[in-house]
Amino acid sequence: MGEGVLRVVELFPPTARFCPTMATSAFSRLPGFRDFAPEDFALRSHIFDAWRQTSRRYGFLEYDGPPLELLDLYVEKSGEEIVGQLYNFVDKGDRPVALRPEMTPSLARILGDRSRGMAKPIRWFSIPQLFRYERQQRGRLREHFQLNVDIVGEASVHADAEVVAVGIDALRALGLTSADFYARVSDRRLLSVVLGACGVDETRLPAAFAVVDKLERQPRDKSHERLMAEAGLDADAANGALDLFEAKGLAAVTQRFGHRDDVGPALEPLHEYVKALEAMGLGDYVEVDLGIVRGLAYYTGIVFELFDRKGELRAICGGGRYDRLLELVGGEPLPAVGFGMGDVVLGELLRDRGLVPEYKRDLDYYIVVVSEEQRPQALSIAHRLREGGARVAYSLGEQSVGKQMKAAQKEGAREVLVIGPDEVARGCVRSRDMTTGEERDIAVDAL
């Protein structure tokens, strides 16, 4: 065995055992990625806790999947153009793979294997880390964590309302109110018939959707020009369509087209959706806005996005109904509705509103020994307290009592337990409350 070890060591010549360049190199973080030091991790945990608690209150179960999937899973869902946005490569088994850019395809794949034997509806949520090779900007990085909430196997509009209610309440759990954010809601089915009523031919609906999707990001005259050139409308019809989209709510649509056999029925799901949210007490958070399209073509019904009221940030959350996706990736044809909410833009909003909790180091106990002779007793007491669920620390090296007390204060200890020869002889510890300064003896057995 000794000779074997010697031979392994000799594979590395002396010049390879120490490289000054490697020893002094400073490796920078990849662009668009984050480190999470304890104070940053605390905010992440704060957000995750609100997400989990809210989702569980609604009866959702947590799941997860691998961060690496077959590339075809995303191409099948979103088309070849998505490849340019992915971290993808060919693995050692010659398989084209990608780091997951979103969770819904993984959900569809997982349920494709098992949904037939499951009770419906399926209520699942997940908090995956996702990766996209995109241009960085405020609220968007190349990696982020995301709350995904989905109901699968239920076609009722109440499933749509339930999902957006989870998103709203997840933000309310973080201290945000209707003065801070709101949900802008639309229905792609209604949008299709309204555009048809305005004169858009069915074959040009995708082009019209693309124009509507960019109404807020381009001047009205540019949208007007595109509706004529790409959607086939004349000047008056294009103006009429733009007037409808600028008038929020359903009143303008109802007044102009509500008598039509195709538009009237298409209005009903949104009316029922809004009524359900009002019954939950969430009406102040909802605004019907037909300009919300959601660019992904797999959405089939009601869609929504959550925005900050000041309009300073990207969408906090987006989702909607996607009734054909599971079938597309090989599962059974099941109705589904869900959303994704990213942590990056949400963190920006919490900072802007002063809702990031103050980071504090804290411990239940810090144990101080008068001399190293008391360390065995300190170790015994610390372990017993930890087994009881307490957070406990002590100096790992020999230090004066003064330095140990300063360390306790720095660590945010609620209580200090001092152990000296007198305390050992009496079978107790000397407790000091670090807030009030009150001191008392506590029997070791009482700990």
DRENDO-1510 file (C-alpha; in Angstrom, 1 decimal, always signed):
<recs>
REC; n; res; u; v; w
REC; 1; MET; +0.0; +0.0; +0.0 .
REC; 2; GLY; +2.9; +2.4; +0.9 .
REC; 3; GLU; +4.5; +1.8; -2.6 .
REC; 4; GLY; +1.1; +2.5; -4.3 .
REC; 5; VAL; +0.8; +5.8; -2.5 .
REC; 6; LEU; +4.4; +6.7; -3.4 .
REC; 7; ARG; +3.8; +6.0; -7.1 .
REC; 8; VAL; +0.7; +8.2; -7.1 .
REC; 9; VAL; +2.6; +11.1; -5.5 .
REC; 10; GLU; +5.4; +10.8; -8.0 .
REC; 11; LEU; +3.0; +11.3; -10.9 .
REC; 12; PHE; +3.1; +15.0; -9.9 .
REC; 13; PRO; +6.6; +16.4; -10.3 .
REC; 14; PRO; +7.8; +19.0; -7.8 .
REC; 15; THR; +7.2; +21.8; -10.3 .
REC; 16; ALA; +3.5; +20.9; -10.6 .
REC; 17; ARG; +2.9; +20.8; -6.8 .
REC; 18; PHE; +3.0; +24.5; -6.4 .
REC; 19; CYS; +2.1; +27.1; -9.0 .
REC; 20; PRO; +2.6; +30.7; -8.0 .
REC; 21; THR; +0.1; +31.9; -10.7 .
REC; 22; MET; -2.6; +29.6; -9.3 .
REC; 23; ALA; -1.9; +30.6; -5.7 .
REC; 24; THR; -2.3; +34.3; -6.5 .
REC; 25; SER; -5.1; +34.3; -9.1 .
REC; 26; ALA; -8.3; +36.1; -8.2 .
REC; 27; PHE; -11.2; +34.3; -9.9 .
REC; 28; SER; -14.0; +36.6; -10.7 .
REC; 29; ARG; -17.7; +35.7; -10.5 .
REC; 30; LEU; -19.3; +34.8; -13.8 .
REC; 31; PRO; -21.4; +37.8; -15.3 .
REC; 32; GLY; -25.0; +37.6; -14.3 .
REC; 33; PHE; -24.5; +35.2; -11.4 .
REC; 34; ARG; -24.6; +35.9; -7.6 .
REC; 35; ASP; -22.8; +34.9; -4.4 .
REC; 36; PHE; -24.9; +34.6; -1.3 .
REC; 37; ALA; -23.0; +35.7; +1.8 .
REC; 38; PRO; -25.0; +35.2; +5.0 .
REC; 39; GLU; -26.7; +38.6; +4.8 .
REC; 40; ASP; -27.7; +38.0; +1.2 .
REC; 41; PHE; -28.8; +34.5; +1.9 .
REC; 42; ALA; -31.0; +35.8; +4.7 .
REC; 43; LEU; -33.0; +37.8; +2.2 .
REC; 44; ARG; -33.3; +34.8; -0.1 .
REC; 45; SER; -34.5; +32.7; +2.8 .
REC; 46; HIS; -37.0; +35.4; +3.7 .
REC; 47; ILE; -38.5; +35.3; +0.2 .
REC; 48; PHE; -38.4; +31.5; +0.0 .
REC; 49; ASP; -40.2; +31.2; +3.4 .
REC; 50; ALA; -43.0; +33.5; +2.2 .
REC; 51; TRP; -43.3; +31.5; -1.0 .
REC; 52; ARG; -43.4; +28.2; +0.7 .
REC; 53; GLN; -45.8; +29.1; +3.5 .
REC; 54; THR; -48.2; +30.8; +1.1 .
REC; 55; SER; -48.2; +27.8; -1.3 .
REC; 56; ARG; -48.7; +25.3; +1.4 .
REC; 57; ARG; -51.6; +27.3; +2.9 .
REC; 58; TYR; -53.3; +26.9; -0.5 .
REC; 59; GLY; -52.8; +23.1; -0.4 .
REC; 60; PHE; -49.9; +22.9; -2.8 .
REC; 61; LEU; -47.2; +20.2; -2.5 .
REC; 62; GLU; -43.5; +20.9; -3.2 .
REC; 63; TYR; -41.6; +19.1; -5.9 .
REC; 64; ASP; -38.3; +19.5; -7.8 .
REC; 65; GLY; -36.4; +18.1; -10.8 .
REC; 66; PRO; -32.9; +18.0; -12.2 .
REC; 67; PRO; -31.2; +21.3; -13.2 .
REC; 68; LEU; -30.0; +19.6; -16.4 .
REC; 69; GLU; -32.5; +18.4; -19.0 .
REC; 70; LEU; -32.4; +17.3; -22.7 .
REC; 71; LEU; -32.3; +20.3; -25.0 .
REC; 72; ASP; -35.2; +18.9; -27.0 .
REC; 73; LEU; -37.5; +19.4; -24.1 .
REC; 74; TYR; -37.2; +23.2; -24.5 .
REC; 75; VAL; -37.1; +23.2; -28.3 .
REC; 76; GLU; -40.3; +21.2; -28.4 .
REC; 77; LYS; -42.0; +23.8; -26.2 .
REC; 78; SER; -40.6; +27.1; -27.4 .
REC; 79; GLY; -39.0; +26.4; -30.8 .
REC; 80; GLU; -35.4; +26.5; -32.1 .
REC; 81; GLU; -35.0; +30.2; -31.3 .
REC; 82; ILE; -34.8; +29.5; -27.6 .
REC; 83; VAL; -31.4; +27.7; -28.0 .
REC; 84; GLY; -29.6; +31.1; -28.3 .
REC; 85; GLN; -30.9; +31.9; -24.7 .
REC; 86; LEU; -29.7; +28.7; -23.1 .
REC; 87; TYR; -26.6; +27.3; -21.4 .
REC; 88; ASN; -26.4; +24.2; -23.6 .
REC; 89; PHE; -23.8; +21.7; -24.6 .
REC; 90; VAL; -23.3; +18.1; -25.6 .
REC; 91; ASP; -22.6; +15.9; -22.6 .
REC; 92; LYS; -20.1; +12.9; -22.5 .
REC; 93; GLY; -22.9; +10.6; -23.7 .
REC; 94; ASP; -23.3; +12.7; -26.8 .
REC; 95; ARG; -26.6; +14.0; -25.6 .
REC; 96; PRO; -27.6; +17.7; -26.4 .
REC; 97; VAL; -28.5; +19.0; -22.9 .
REC; 98; ALA; -29.2; +22.4; -21.3 .
REC; 99; LEU; -29.4; +24.0; -17.9 .
REC; 100; ARG; -33.1; +24.5; -17.2 .
REC; 101; PRO; -34.3; +28.0; -18.2 .
REC; 102; GLU; -37.8; +27.4; -16.8 .
REC; 103; MET; -39.6; +24.7; -14.8 .
REC; 104; THR; -42.9; +24.1; -16.7 .
REC; 105; PRO; -41.3; +21.7; -19.3 .
REC; 106; SER; -39.8; +19.7; -16.4 .
REC; 107; LEU; -43.2; +19.6; -14.7 .
REC; 108; ALA; -44.8; +18.4; -17.9 .
REC; 109; ARG; -42.2; +15.7; -18.3 .
REC; 110; ILE; -42.5; +14.5; -14.7 .
REC; 111; LEU; -46.3; +14.4; -14.9 .
REC; 112; GLY; -46.2; +12.7; -18.3 .
REC; 113; ASP; -44.8; +9.7; -16.6 .
REC; 114; ARG; -47.3; +9.5; -13.7 .
REC; 115; SER; -50.3; +11.8; -14.1 .
REC; 116; ARG; -52.7; +9.1; -15.3 .
REC; 117; GLY; -52.7; +7.4; -11.9 .
REC; 118; MET; -52.9; +10.6; -9.8 .
REC; 119; ALA; -56.0; +12.3; -8.3 .
REC; 120; LYS; -57.0; +15.5; -10.0 .
REC; 121; PRO; -56.5; +18.4; -9.7 .
REC; 122; ILE; -52.8; +18.2; -9.1 .
REC; 123; ARG; -51.5; +21.2; -7.0 .
REC; 124; TRP; -47.7; +21.4; -7.1 .
REC; 125; PHE; -45.1; +24.1; -6.5 .
REC; 126; SER; -41.4; +24.4; -6.8 .
REC; 127; ILE; -38.5; +26.9; -6.2 .
REC; 128; PRO; -35.9; +25.9; -8.8 .
REC; 129; GLN; -32.8; +27.8; -9.8 .
REC; 130; LEU; -33.0; +28.7; -13.5 .
REC; 131; PHE; -30.4; +29.7; -16.1 .
REC; 132; ARG; -30.7; +31.9; -19.2 .
REC; 133; TYR; -27.9; +33.3; -21.3 .
REC; 134; GLU; -29.4; +36.8; -21.7 .
REC; 135; ARG; -28.4; +40.4; -21.5 .
REC; 136; GLN; -28.2; +41.6; -17.9 .
REC; 137; GLN; -30.4; +44.5; -16.8 .
REC; 138; ARG; -32.1; +45.6; -13.6 .
REC; 139; GLY; -34.3; +42.8; -12.4 .
REC; 140; ARG; -32.8; +40.2; -14.8 .
REC; 141; LEU; -29.7; +38.1; -14.3 .
REC; 142; ARG; -28.4; +35.0; -16.0 .
REC; 143; GLU; -29.5; +32.9; -13.1 .
REC; 144; HIS; -32.4; +33.3; -10.7 .
REC; 145; PHE; -34.6; +31.4; -8.4 .
REC; 146; GLN; -38.3; +31.2; -9.2 .
REC; 147; LEU; -41.5; +30.2; -7.5 .
REC; 148; ASN; -43.5; +28.0; -9.8 .
REC; 149; VAL; -47.1; +27.2; -8.9 .
REC; 150; ASP; -49.3; +25.0; -11.1 .
REC; 151; ILE; -52.7; +23.4; -11.0 .
REC; 152; VAL; -53.1; +20.5; -13.4 .
REC; 153; GLY; -56.2; +18.6; -14.3 .
REC; 154; GLU; -58.8; +21.4; -13.7 .
REC; 155; ALA; -60.4; +23.5; -16.5 .
REC; 156; SER; -62.6; +25.7; -14.3 .
REC; 157; VAL; -61.8; +29.4; -14.2 .
REC; 158; HIS; -61.6; +29.1; -10.4 .
REC; 159; ALA; -58.3; +27.3; -10.9 .
REC; 160; ASP; -57.1; +30.3; -12.8 .
REC; 161; ALA; -58.3; +32.6; -9.9 .
REC; 162; GLU; -56.7; +30.3; -7.3 .
REC; 163; VAL; -53.3; +30.5; -9.0 .
REC; 164; VAL; -53.2; +34.3; -9.3 .
REC; 165; ALA; -54.4; +34.5; -5.7 .
REC; 166; VAL; -51.3; +32.5; -4.6 .
REC; 167; GLY; -49.1; +34.9; -6.4 .
REC; 168; ILE; -50.8; +37.9; -4.8 .
REC; 169; ASP; -50.7; +36.5; -1.3 .
REC; 170; ALA; -47.1; +35.5; -1.7 .
REC; 171; LEU; -46.2; +39.2; -2.2 .
REC; 172; ARG; -48.6; +40.3; +0.6 .
REC; 173; ALA; -46.8; +37.9; +3.0 .
REC; 174; LEU; -43.6; +39.9; +2.3 .
REC; 175; GLY; -45.3; +43.2; +3.4 .
REC; 176; LEU; -46.4; +44.4; -0.1 .
REC; 177; THR; -49.9; +45.9; -0.5 .
REC; 178; SER; -52.2; +46.9; -3.3 .
REC; 179; ALA; -50.4; +50.3; -3.2 .
REC; 180; ASP; -47.2; +48.5; -4.2 .
REC; 181; PHE; -48.3; +46.0; -7.0 .
REC; 182; TYR; -51.2; +44.7; -9.0 .
REC; 183; ALA; -52.2; +42.0; -11.4 .
REC; 184; ARG; -52.9; +42.9; -15.0 .
REC; 185; VAL; -55.1; +40.2; -16.5 .
REC; 186; SER; -56.2; +39.3; -20.0 .
REC; 187; ASP; -57.6; +36.3; -21.9 .
REC; 188; ARG; -56.0; +35.2; -25.2 .
REC; 189; ARG; -59.4; +33.8; -26.3 .
REC; 190; LEU; -61.1; +37.1; -25.8 .
REC; 191; LEU; -58.2; +39.0; -27.4 .
REC; 192; SER; -58.5; +36.7; -30.5 .
REC; 193; VAL; -62.2; +37.4; -31.0 .
REC; 194; VAL; -61.8; +41.2; -30.2 .
REC; 195; LEU; -59.1; +41.4; -32.8 .
REC; 196; GLY; -61.3; +39.5; -35.2 .
REC; 197; ALA; -64.1; +41.9; -34.5 .
REC; 198; CYS; -61.8; +44.8; -35.3 .
REC; 199; GLY; -61.1; +43.2; -38.7 .
REC; 200; VAL; -58.0; +41.1; -38.2 .
REC; 201; ASP; -58.1; +37.9; -40.3 .
REC; 202; GLU; -57.5; +34.7; -38.4 .
REC; 203; THR; -54.3; +34.0; -40.3 .
REC; 204; ARG; -52.9; +37.3; -39.1 .
REC; 205; LEU; -53.7; +36.9; -35.4 .
REC; 206; PRO; -50.1; +35.9; -34.4 .
REC; 207; ALA; -48.8; +39.1; -36.0 .
REC; 208; ALA; -51.5; +41.2; -34.3 .
REC; 209; PHE; -50.7; +39.5; -31.0 .
REC; 210; ALA; -47.0; +40.5; -31.5 .
REC; 211; VAL; -48.0; +44.1; -32.0 .
REC; 212; VAL; -50.3; +44.2; -28.9 .
REC; 213; ASP; -47.5; +42.6; -26.8 .
REC; 214; LYS; -45.3; +45.7; -27.5 .
REC; 215; LEU; -47.9; +48.4; -27.1 .
REC; 216; GLU; -46.2; +49.8; -24.0 .
REC; 217; ARG; -42.7; +49.6; -25.4 .
REC; 218; GLN; -43.3; +51.5; -28.6 .
REC; 219; PRO; -45.1; +54.8; -29.6 .
REC; 220; ARG; -48.8; +54.7; -30.6 .
REC; 221; ASP; -48.0; +55.7; -34.2 .
REC; 222; LYS; -45.6; +52.8; -34.5 .
REC; 223; SER; -48.2; +50.4; -33.3 .
REC; 224; HIS; -50.7; +52.0; -35.6 .
REC; 225; GLU; -48.4; +51.5; -38.5 .
REC; 226; ARG; -47.7; +47.9; -37.6 .
REC; 227; LEU; -51.4; +47.0; -37.2 .
REC; 228; MET; -51.9; +48.2; -40.8 .
REC; 229; ALA; -48.8; +46.6; -42.3 .
REC; 230; GLU; -48.7; +43.3; -40.3 .
REC; 231; ALA; -52.3; +42.8; -39.2 .
REC; 232; GLY; -54.0; +44.0; -42.3 .
REC; 233; LEU; -56.2; +46.8; -40.7 .
REC; 234; ASP; -57.0; +50.0; -42.4 .
REC; 235; ALA; -56.2; +53.3; -40.5 .
REC; 236; ASP; -59.6; +53.7; -38.8 .
REC; 237; ALA; -59.8; +50.1; -37.7 .
REC; 238; ALA; -56.2; +50.3; -36.3 .
REC; 239; ASN; -57.1; +53.4; -34.4 .
REC; 240; GLY; -60.3; +51.7; -33.0 .
REC; 241; ALA; -58.2; +48.7; -31.9 .
REC; 242; LEU; -55.7; +50.9; -30.1 .
REC; 243; ASP; -58.4; +52.8; -28.4 .
REC; 244; LEU; -59.8; +49.6; -27.0 .
REC; 245; PHE; -56.4; +48.5; -25.6 .
REC; 246; GLU; -55.8; +51.9; -24.0 .
REC; 247; ALA; -59.2; +51.7; -22.2 .
REC; 248; LYS; -58.5; +49.4; -19.3 .
REC; 249; GLY; -61.2; +47.0; -18.1 .
REC; 250; LEU; -64.0; +45.3; -20.0 .
REC; 251; ALA; -66.5; +48.2; -20.3 .
REC; 252; ALA; -65.2; +49.5; -23.6 .
REC; 253; VAL; -65.1; +46.0; -25.2 .
REC; 254; THR; -68.6; +45.2; -23.8 .
REC; 255; GLN; -70.0; +48.5; -25.1 .
REC; 256; ARG; -68.5; +48.1; -28.6 .
REC; 257; PHE; -68.7; +44.4; -29.2 .
REC; 258; GLY; -70.6; +42.8; -26.4 .
REC; 259; HIS; -73.6; +42.2; -28.7 .
REC; 260; ARG; -71.7; +39.9; -30.9 .
REC; 261; ASP; -72.2; +36.1; -30.6 .
REC; 262; ASP; -68.4; +35.5; -30.5 .
REC; 263; VAL; -67.4; +38.3; -28.1 .
REC; 264; GLY; -70.2; +38.1; -25.5 .
REC; 265; PRO; -69.4; +34.5; -24.5 .
REC; 266; ALA; -65.7; +35.2; -24.5 .
REC; 267; LEU; -66.2; +37.9; -21.9 .
REC; 268; GLU; -67.7; +35.6; -19.3 .
REC; 269; PRO; -64.6; +33.8; -18.1 .
REC; 270; LEU; -62.9; +37.1; -17.2 .
REC; 271; HIS; -66.1; +38.4; -15.5 .
REC; 272; GLU; -66.2; +35.2; -13.4 .
REC; 273; TYR; -62.4; +35.3; -12.7 .
REC; 274; VAL; -62.6; +38.9; -11.3 .
REC; 275; LYS; -65.7; +38.1; -9.2 .
REC; 276; ALA; -63.9; +35.1; -7.6 .
REC; 277; LEU; -60.9; +37.4; -6.7 .
REC; 278; GLU; -63.2; +40.0; -5.3 .
REC; 279; ALA; -64.9; +37.4; -3.2 .
REC; 280; MET; -61.5; +36.6; -1.7 .
REC; 281; GLY; -61.0; +40.2; -0.9 .
REC; 282; LEU; -58.3; +40.6; -3.6 .
REC; 283; GLY; -60.2; +42.8; -6.0 .
REC; 284; ASP; -58.0; +45.8; -5.4 .
REC; 285; TYR; -55.1; +43.9; -6.8 .
REC; 286; VAL; -56.6; +43.1; -10.1 .
REC; 287; GLU; -57.0; +45.1; -13.3 .
REC; 288; VAL; -58.3; +43.7; -16.7 .
REC; 289; ASP; -55.9; +44.8; -19.4 .
REC; 290; LEU; -56.2; +43.2; -22.9 .
REC; 291; GLY; -52.7; +44.5; -23.7 .
REC; 292; ILE; -51.3; +41.6; -21.6 .
REC; 293; VAL; -50.5; +38.9; -24.1 .
REC; 294; ARG; -47.6; +36.8; -22.6 .
REC; 295; GLY; -45.3; +36.1; -25.6 .
REC; 296; LEU; -45.1; +32.3; -25.2 .
REC; 297; ALA; -47.4; +30.7; -27.7 .
REC; 298; TYR; -48.4; +27.8; -25.6 .
REC; 299; TYR; -50.8; +29.9; -23.4 .
REC; 300; THR; -54.4; +29.1; -24.3 .
REC; 301; GLY; -56.7; +31.2; -22.0 .
REC; 302; ILE; -56.5; +33.7; -19.2 .
REC; 303; VAL; -53.0; +35.2; -18.7 .
REC; 304; PHE; -51.6; +37.6; -16.2 .
REC; 305; GLU; -48.6; +39.5; -15.0 .
REC; 306; LEU; -47.8; +41.2; -11.6 .
REC; 307; PHE; -46.3; +44.7; -11.8 .
REC; 308; ASP; -45.1; +47.3; -9.3 .
REC; 309; ARG; -47.6; +50.2; -9.2 .
REC; 310; LYS; -44.9; +52.8; -10.1 .
REC; 311; GLY; -44.0; +51.0; -13.3 .
REC; 312; GLU; -40.3; +51.1; -12.5 .
REC; 313; LEU; -39.5; +47.4; -12.7 .
REC; 314; ARG; -40.0; +44.5; -15.0 .
REC; 315; ALA; -42.9; +42.1; -14.4 .
REC; 316; ILE; -42.6; +40.5; -11.0 .
REC; 317; CYS; -44.5; +37.4; -12.0 .
REC; 318; GLY; -46.3; +36.0; -15.1 .
REC; 319; GLY; -48.4; +33.0; -16.0 .
REC; 320; GLY; -51.7; +31.7; -17.3 .
REC; 321; ARG; -53.5; +28.8; -18.7 .
REC; 322; TYR; -51.6; +26.3; -20.9 .
REC; 323; ASP; -54.0; +23.4; -21.7 .
REC; 324; ARG; -51.9; +21.7; -24.4 .
REC; 325; LEU; -48.4; +21.7; -23.0 .
REC; 326; LEU; -48.5; +18.3; -21.3 .
REC; 327; GLU; -49.7; +16.6; -24.4 .
REC; 328; LEU; -47.0; +18.4; -26.4 .
REC; 329; VAL; -44.2; +16.7; -24.4 .
REC; 330; GLY; -45.8; +13.3; -24.4 .
REC; 331; GLY; -48.2; +13.3; -21.5 .
REC; 332; GLU; -52.0; +13.0; -21.3 .
REC; 333; PRO; -54.1; +15.9; -22.5 .
REC; 334; LEU; -54.8; +17.8; -19.3 .
REC; 335; PRO; -55.8; +21.4; -18.7 .
REC; 336; ALA; -53.3; +23.3; -16.6 .
REC; 337; VAL; -52.6; +26.8; -15.3 .
REC; 338; GLY; -49.6; +28.2; -13.5 .
REC; 339; PHE; -47.1; +31.0; -13.0 .
REC; 340; GLY; -43.4; +31.8; -12.4 .
REC; 341; MET; -42.3; +34.5; -10.0 .
REC; 342; GLY; -38.6; +35.4; -10.0 .
REC; 343; ASP; -36.5; +36.4; -6.9 .
REC; 344; VAL; -34.4; +39.1; -8.6 .
REC; 345; VAL; -37.0; +41.7; -9.5 .
REC; 346; LEU; -38.8; +40.9; -6.3 .
REC; 347; GLY; -35.7; +41.6; -4.3 .
REC; 348; GLU; -35.4; +45.0; -6.1 .
REC; 349; LEU; -39.0; +45.8; -5.2 .
REC; 350; LEU; -38.5; +44.9; -1.5 .
REC; 351; ARG; -35.5; +47.1; -1.4 .
REC; 352; ASP; -37.3; +50.0; -3.0 .
REC; 353; ARG; -40.1; +49.8; -0.5 .
REC; 354; GLY; -37.8; +49.4; +2.5 .
REC; 355; LEU; -39.1; +45.9; +3.2 .
REC; 356; VAL; -35.8; +44.0; +3.4 .
REC; 357; PRO; -35.5; +42.7; +7.0 .
REC; 358; GLU; -32.5; +44.0; +9.0 .
REC; 359; TYR; -29.8; +41.3; +9.0 .
REC; 360; LYS; -28.7; +40.4; +12.5 .
REC; 361; ARG; -26.4; +37.6; +13.6 .
REC; 362; ASP; -28.0; +35.8; +16.5 .
REC; 363; LEU; -27.5; +32.9; +18.9 .
REC; 364; ASP; -29.5; +31.5; +21.8 .
REC; 365; TYR; -26.4; +30.9; +23.9 .
REC; 366; TYR; -22.7; +31.7; +23.9 .
REC; 367; ILE; -20.7; +29.6; +26.4 .
REC; 368; VAL; -17.7; +31.3; +28.1 .
REC; 369; VAL; -15.1; +29.3; +30.0 .
REC; 370; VAL; -12.9; +30.9; +32.7 .
REC; 371; SER; -10.1; +28.5; +31.8 .
REC; 372; GLU; -9.4; +25.6; +29.5 .
REC; 373; GLU; -10.0; +23.2; +32.5 .
REC; 374; GLN; -13.7; +23.9; +32.1 .
REC; 375; ARG; -13.8; +23.1; +28.3 .
REC; 376; PRO; -15.1; +19.5; +28.8 .
REC; 377; GLN; -18.1; +20.8; +30.8 .
REC; 378; ALA; -18.7; +23.5; +28.2 .
REC; 379; LEU; -18.7; +20.9; +25.4 .
REC; 380; SER; -21.1; +18.7; +27.3 .
REC; 381; ILE; -23.5; +21.5; +28.0 .
REC; 382; ALA; -23.3; +22.9; +24.5 .
REC; 383; HIS; -24.1; +19.6; +22.9 .
REC; 384; ARG; -27.1; +19.0; +25.3 .
REC; 385; LEU; -28.4; +22.4; +24.4 .
REC; 386; ARG; -28.0; +21.8; +20.7 .
REC; 387; GLU; -29.8; +18.5; +20.9 .
REC; 388; GLY; -32.6; +20.5; +22.4 .
REC; 389; GLY; -32.7; +22.7; +19.3 .
REC; 390; ALA; -30.8; +25.7; +20.7 .
REC; 391; ARG; -28.2; +27.7; +18.6 .
REC; 392; VAL; -25.0; +27.6; +20.6 .
REC; 393; ALA; -21.4; +28.7; +20.0 .
REC; 394; TYR; -18.2; +29.1; +22.0 .
REC; 395; SER; -14.6; +30.0; +21.4 .
REC; 396; LEU; -12.8; +27.2; +19.6 .
REC; 397; GLY; -9.4; +28.4; +20.9 .
REC; 398; GLU; -8.1; +29.6; +24.2 .
REC; 399; GLN; -9.2; +33.2; +24.9 .
REC; 400; SER; -9.5; +35.5; +27.8 .
REC; 401; VAL; -13.0; +35.9; +29.4 .
REC; 402; GLY; -13.1; +39.5; +28.0 .
REC; 403; LYS; -12.5; +38.4; +24.4 .
REC; 404; GLN; -15.1; +35.6; +24.8 .
REC; 405; MET; -17.7; +38.1; +26.0 .
REC; 406; LYS; -16.9; +40.4; +23.0 .
REC; 407; ALA; -17.3; +37.5; +20.7 .
REC; 408; ALA; -20.7; +36.6; +22.3 .
REC; 409; GLN; -21.8; +40.2; +21.7 .
REC; 410; LYS; -20.6; +40.1; +18.1 .
REC; 411; GLU; -22.4; +36.8; +17.4 .
REC; 412; GLY; -25.7; +38.3; +18.7 .
REC; 413; ALA; -26.0; +35.9; +21.6 .
REC; 414; ARG; -29.2; +36.3; +23.6 .
REC; 415; GLU; -27.7; +34.8; +26.7 .
REC; 416; VAL; -24.1; +34.0; +27.9 .
REC; 417; LEU; -23.4; +31.0; +30.1 .
REC; 418; VAL; -20.2; +31.4; +32.1 .
REC; 419; ILE; -18.4; +28.3; +33.4 .
REC; 420; GLY; -15.6; +28.6; +35.9 .
REC; 421; PRO; -14.2; +26.4; +38.7 .
REC; 422; ASP; -16.8; +27.7; +41.2 .
REC; 423; GLU; -19.7; +26.9; +38.9 .
REC; 424; VAL; -18.3; +23.4; +38.1 .
REC; 425; ALA; -18.0; +22.7; +41.9 .
REC; 426; ARG; -21.6; +23.8; +42.4 .
REC; 427; GLY; -23.0; +22.1; +39.4 .
REC; 428; CYS; -24.3; +25.3; +37.7 .
REC; 429; VAL; -23.5; +27.9; +35.2 .
REC; 430; ARG; -23.7; +31.7; +35.5 .
REC; 431; SER; -26.2; +33.1; +33.1 .
REC; 432; ARG; -26.1; +36.7; +31.8 .
REC; 433; ASP; -29.0; +38.1; +29.8 .
REC; 434; MET; -27.2; +40.2; +27.1 .
REC; 435; THR; -30.2; +42.6; +26.7 .
REC; 436; THR; -30.9; +43.4; +30.3 .
REC; 437; GLY; -27.6; +42.5; +31.9 .
REC; 438; GLU; -29.4; +40.4; +34.5 .
REC; 439; GLU; -27.3; +37.6; +36.0 .
REC; 440; ARG; -28.4; +34.4; +37.7 .
REC; 441; ASP; -27.2; +30.9; +38.5 .
REC; 442; ILE; -28.8; +28.0; +36.6 .
REC; 443; ALA; -28.3; +24.4; +37.6 .
REC; 444; VAL; -26.7; +22.3; +34.9 .
REC; 445; ASP; -29.5; +19.7; +35.2 .
REC; 446; ALA; -32.1; +22.5; +34.6 .
REC; 447; LEU; -30.5; +23.2; +31.2 .
</recs>
